[in-house]
Amino acid sequence: MAPEQAEGPSIFRFRDIDAQGLSRGRLRAMVASGEIERLGRGLYRRQSEATELETVATVCARVPRAVVCLLSALAMHGIGTQLPHQVWIAIDRKARKPRLADLPVRILRFSPSMLRYGIEERTVQGVHVRVTSPARTVVDCFRYRHKVGVDVALEALKESLRMRRVTVNQLVRVGQVGRVDRVMSPYLEAVLA
């Protein structure tokens, strides 16, 4: 294995080749030999074992300001049984819709304040990923219950409390910020009873 492959993220953009220790010619040669795979325009992946979060990393590399949310965030946090076939991301209300025809993506629009509140940052395959926190994810499931289903929101609520990923106080606080505290309160009371 070449020394430059031992370091750096497995998914990277063309503009990051200097940080990867690669030249344009070396990148072309590695693509031709199969050491590096071209995923899309300006997006590359070092040959490594694929993970379940590879699509999430690829989407976040293509849309760096996106926030992984709802079903994809539930899967990242290990809450519930949902296995989404699309990556659910949120972008600013006024942002241009990204061109991701080759990737399975579901795009939602959040206000600027909701794109900042309750967001965690992680590194997945070397890609900086922003994802909603467990409490924020559960509350968002209630906010978007018409898109994901009340059964998914209720399962997320039960599982997150059972697994102790969230507290009741966190859910109440985030519910107030997300303006769904009144919608959530009967479900929360039923789960706690």
Helices and strands as residue ranges (DSSP letters): H 3-6, E 11-13, G 14-16, H 17-20, H 24-33, E 36-40, E 43-46, H 54-62, E 67-68, H 70-77, E 87-92, E 105-110, E 119-124, E 127-132, H 134-143, H 145-148, H 150-162, H 168-177, H 181-192
